[in-house]
């Protein structure tokens, strides 16, 4: 009787599930056809009568002024130079600026001049991808929010080729299966990584793993299950991409492990404006007692500016150099929003607590010319992010002629601060003590020895030039244009 009861419940349930699946497939197919009809209405013919190919970049923060934005504008410039029949579109949430102001900002900050106009599609729901909206389950919340933002973008403009250039992988199936687009992506940083899983597994406290979770085995296990589920979903959506570009060996290893799409994955180093920095004359240091240590990175939590300030305070306090030399730490970076501005206030408060306010300068959202001047005058270039995916700021410091001191992990360790022709190009450290010790060591070197390291570093950065990016980017995206 139990078996009969089970059958009487199971068969209708399976039948109902089948009907629902068929209805869902029909609904999705209907949506796809409807979107294709919208696309036909929106397509405009080119000047020669041929239809232009619409290539859309999903970059909600295209006016932010960081390394990811430099990749975006270089990619657009590269496509405009190579393909005459291409119309480039940028989906952005920067509604506080006009298209002309955004393009002008790209030229002012990155020295990138586009050869043709760009069409901007302004999105109203960018708040859906803000981390502050999701105090808990942030990764999942932002990813689902990106799908809704992607839907808004798709309704406003249906492209032929879609490229996610900011790491919103959950939008890829939306554009591929509903939009009927060929899809590609440039991955700066995996949304989830095996390191993140190990941090939770080992119950380490980090900026993305709160103390109340690390102190509870139950919460840690729950978060680990959540992370594994998210990693599975992330791998699923990412693997539907036709072309996958990653910015470093570190990112490549994670994306290969998560997305399992080696055949269409390649490393495309981000374009660093090395030539502009190489134009700075590399001269032997004048014998003086004034030295500046410069950091270039956006004021985001993962960049770990407190580590820089603590290490600098330790350097001043514990080394004899602190008494002999006039040292100053210059923190250069962009503030995207109120949270970043609050972060800067907290950093200034930390400087006061450690008694180093007089020796630490904050230079926020400065023009390119001022950035170049600070780097030209600096002795040490400082970078402290753990597992930085690449590190454009690291390359710029090396090209400008500073002695780089970066974190012993991620892109700097695997790709950038590596020996060139068997010679030292810079130094790596991991914590407050090792950073302070390494800064003291660099300052104790003779000017001749520092000059030798700076020259080695300069010779090594040609691998990260705009020209090299253009060549590798075009090779990678070629399948999208066939």
N, C-alpha and C positions, 0 to 999 in steps of 0.2 A: 504493500500500500504506500510505503514511503517512496518507493521507486516511481510509482505512478504519479504521486503528488509532485515529485521532483520533475518528471517529464512534462506534466501538465503546466508547470511554472516555467521550465527551461525553454521549451519549444516556442511559446508565445514571446518570451524574452528575446530569444535569438532572432525570431521573425521581426520583432519590433526594432531590434538593433540593426538588422539588415535594411529595413525600410528607412531608418534614420540615416544610415550611411549613404544609401542611394540618394536620399533627399539632399544631404550635405554635398555630395559630389555634383548633383544637378545645380544646386545653389552656387557653388564655387565656379562651375563652368559658365553659368549665367552671368555671374559677376565679371568673369574674364572677358566674355563676349561684349558686355556692356562697356567695360574699360577700353576694349579695342575700338569700339564705335566712337568713344570720346577721343581717342587718340587720332582717328582719321579726321575728326573735326578740327583738332588743334594743330595738325601738321601744316606747316607753311612751306611753300616752294621756295627754292633758292633763286638767286638772280638769273642764273643760266637756265632756269626752268626745271632743274633737277631737284629732287627732294633732298633737303639737308638731313644729315644723320644727327639725331639729338643724343648727346652724351651728357647724362646728368650725374653730378656729384652730390652725395648726401653728406652735408657738413654743417650741422645746425649752428656751430660756433665759428663760422668762417672769418669773423672779424676779431678773433681773440688775440692774434699776434704771436702764437707759439710755433714750435717746430712743425706740428701737424698742419698748420695753416701754410707754412712755407712749402710743404709737400704738395698741398692742393694747388697753389698758384703756379708752381713749377710744372705740375702735371698738365694743367690747362694750357699754359704757354707752349709746352711740348706738343700737345695735340693740335693746337692752332698752327704751329709751324709745319707739322707733318701732313695734316689732312685739311684740304681746302673746303670740303663739303660738310664740315662738322660744326654744329652749333652747340656750344658748351652752356650747360645750365647748372646753377648751384642752388640747392635747397638749403635755405638758411633761416634761422630764427632771430637774426639780428635786425629786428624791426626798428631799432633806434637809429639806424643809419640808412642812407640811400645806397643804391647800387654803385653810383659814381664815387661816393665817399668810401665804400668798402674797397673798390679797385684802387683808389688813391692811397688808402691806408696800406694796401699790399705793396705798393710802390715805395711808400715812405719807409715802411718797416723792413722790407726785404729786398728793396732795390729790384723788384720784378715788374717789368712792363709788358702788358699783354698786347698782342698784335691785333686782336679783334675784340669786339664787345662781348660781354658775357651776360646771359639772361639770369636774373635772380628770381627765384620763387620764394616769397616770404611766408614762413610758416607761423601760425598763431599759437600752436600748442607745444612750444618748446619746453614749457615748464614741466611737461610730462616726463622728460628725461633728466630733470634736476635731482641730484642725490638727496637734497634736503626734503624732497616730497616723500621719501621712503626711509624713515628712521630705522625700520627693520626690514629685512629681506630686500636690501637695496639693489643687489644685482638683478634679482627677478623683477622688481618693480620698475627699474630703469629699462630693462629689456622689453617688458610688455608695453611700457610707455613709448619706447622707440617704434614699436609696431603701429601704435595709434598715430604717432607723428609721421611715420612712413606712409600710412594710409592717406593722411591729409596731403602729403607730398604727391602721391600717386594720382590722387583725384585732380590735383591742380596742374600736373604735367606728366604725361606718359612718355618716357623716353624710349629710344631704341636700345641704348646701352646704359646700364646703371652701375655706378661705382660708389660703394660705401668707402669714404676716405677718413672716417672718424671712429670706426670700431663698433658700429651698430649692426652686428651680424644678423640679428633677428629680423631685419628688414629685407634681407636677401631673398628668402622664399616668397615674400610678398610681391616683390617686383618680378621675380622669375616666373612664378606660377600664375599669379593673377594679372600682372602687368604684361606678361609675355616678352620680357626684356632679356637680353644677354646680360649677365651680371658678373661683376668683378669686385674685388675689395683690396684695400691697402691696409694691412694690420700693423698699427703702431705698437699695440700692447694687447695680449690676449685678455679678454674680459675675466676669465678665470684661468689659473695656471696650476701646474702640479705643486709649485712652491706654496701657493695659497692653501691647497689641500694639506700639505705637510705642516704648515703653521697651525691649522686647526687641529690636526691629528696629534701634534706634539704639545698642544695647549700653550703656544707662545703668545705673549701679549704684543700686538702690533697696532698700527693706526686703524686697521680694518678688522681687528679681532679684540673686542673689548675685554677688560679684566674680569667682569662678572661671568663671561662665557668660559674663559680659561680656568677660572677657579671651580667650575662645575663640570664634572665628567658627563653628566646627563645632557647639559646644554651643548657641550663640545661634540658629543655623539650626534645629537640632533642636527647641529650645524654641519657636521661632516656629511651626513646623509643628504641634507639640503644641497651642499656643494657638489656632491657626486651626481645628484639628479640634474643640477644646473649644468655641470660639465657635459653630461650626456646630451642634454638639449642643445647646448652651445655647439657641440660637435656635429649634431644633426643639421642645424641651420647653416653652419659654416661650410659643410661639405657640399652643399648645393651650388656653391659658387663655381663659375666657369673658369675664372682666373683669380688666383690668390697671390698677392704680393705681400711680403713681410719685410720689416725694416732692419733685421739683424739676425745673426746666427742664434741668439738666445730666443727670439720670438719664433724663428723657424722650428726649433726643437719642440716648443710647446704646441704650435699649430699642427705640426705633423702628428704629434701624439694625440691631440684632441680631435682634429678634423679628418685625419687619415685620407688626405687627398694629395699625395706627393706628386702625382703626374702634372698637376696644374699649379703647383706652388713654387715660387722662386724668391730669392732674396734680392730686393731692390733697395740699396742703401739710400736713405733720405738725402736730398740735395742740400748741402751746406754751402753757404756763400764763401767758400774758402778763398777765392781769388781776391775778394775785397779785403779780407784780413791779411792775406799774403802780401798785399800792397804796403802794409805797415813796414817801414824799414826795420830790419833786425840788427840792432846795434849792441855792441858790448856795453854793459851797464856802467854808468858813471859811478865812481866811488862815493856813495852817500849813505846816510843812515835811515832814509825814508823808504819803506817798502809797502806796497799795497797788495792785498789778497782779494781777488775778485770772484764772485759767484754769479753765474748767469742761469736763472731758471724761474719759471712761473711760481708764484707763492701758493703752492698746493701742498697738502699735508705729506704726500709721499716723497716730496723733494727734500724733506727733513732739514729745514733751515735751523731748527734748534740744535742739531748736532754740530753745525758749522759754528754757531755762536759759542757753544760750550767748549768746543775744541780750541777756538781762538782765545777764549778766556783762560783756558788751561795753559796755552802757549805763552800768554802774557804773564801769567802768574808763576809758572814753574821753570821757565828757562831764563838763562842769563841774557839771552838775546832780547828778551822783553825789556830789560833795563837799558841795553846798549842801543837798540834800534827803535825808530818810530814806526810802529806797525798800524795799519788800518785795514779793516775788513769792509768791503763794499758789496752789498747785496743788491744785485740788479735783477729785476723781474717784472712780469706783468700781473696785474690784478684784474680778474675777469668779472668779479661780482662782489657783493657785500661780505660774503664769507671770506674771500681772499683778503679784503681790507681789514676785517676783524683779525685775521691771522697775522697780518703785519703789526697791528697794535699789540697783540700778544708777544710777538717777537721783540718789539721795542721794550715791552715790560720785562722780558727775560734779560735783555741787555742791561737794564737798570739794576735788576736783582744781582747780576754777576759783576756789576761795576765796570762795564765796558762800553757804556753808551757813547762816551766821547770818541771812542776808536772805531765805532761801527756806523756806516752810512747806508741808508736805504735809498735806492734810486728806482722809482716805480714808473712803468710805462714810458720810458725815455726814448727819444728818437735815436735812429741808427747811428748817426754821427757821434752822439755822446757815448753810446755803447762802445764804439770803435776806439774812442779816445781813452776810455777807462781800461780797455783791454791792452791798448798800446803801452800804457804806463804801468801795468800790473807785473808783478814778479811771479805770483802763483795764481793759477786758475783752480778754483775749488768746486767740487761736485760731490754730493753726499747721498744721492738716492740709491736705496737698496734695490737691486734687480732692475735698474733703469733699462728699458727695452733697447734704446740705442744711445742717445746722448748727443744731440746736435750742439748743445752748449759746450760739451767736452771738445768736440772737433774745432769749434770756433776759437776756444781758448788756445788750443794747440797751434792753429793756423796764425793766430795773432802774435804768437811768440811768448806766451806764458809757459811756465813749467806746470803741467797739469797734475793735480792730485784728485783722483776720482775714487768711487767706491769699488771695492774688490768683488764685483758681481756683474751679472747682466752684460749688456752691450759694451761698456767701457772695458771690462775684463776680457771678453771674447773677441771683440772686433777692433777696438780703437786704441786703447793704451797697451799695445802689444809691440814687441821689438820689431824694428824696421831695419832690414839688412843686418840683423844681429845686434843692433844698437838700441839703447834705452830711449823711449819716447816720452816717458812720464812715470808717475808713481800711483800706487793704489793703497787704500787703507780701509778699515772696517768699523772702528768705533772712536769714541772721544779720545782715548789715550793714543791710539795709533795715528789718528789724524794730527794731533798736537805734536807727536814725536816726528812725524814725516815732514810737517811744516818747518819744524826746527832744523831738521836735517837739510832740507832744500835751501833754507836761508844760510846755513853754515857752509854750503858749497862755495867754491871760488867762482867769481863771475865768469871765468873761462869755461869751467865745467858746466855751469848753467847754460851758457851760450851753446855749447855742444849739444846738450839735451834738447834745447829749443830748436836747433837746426834739424836734428833728427826727426822731431815731431812734425815740423813743417813739411819735410820731404814726404812723410807718410800719409798726409791728409788728402793727396790728390785723388785717392780712391773714393772720396766722398764729395767730389765736385759736382756742380750742376750738369756739366757735360756728361759725366759718367752716369748720373741719374737718368738723363734724357735717353741715353742709349739703352740702358737696362729696362727702363719703363716701357719704351716703345716695343722692345722684344717681348716683354711680358704681356702687354695688352693686345698684341697683334691678333690672337685668336678671336677676340671680341669683334674685330672689324671684318672678319672673313664672311 
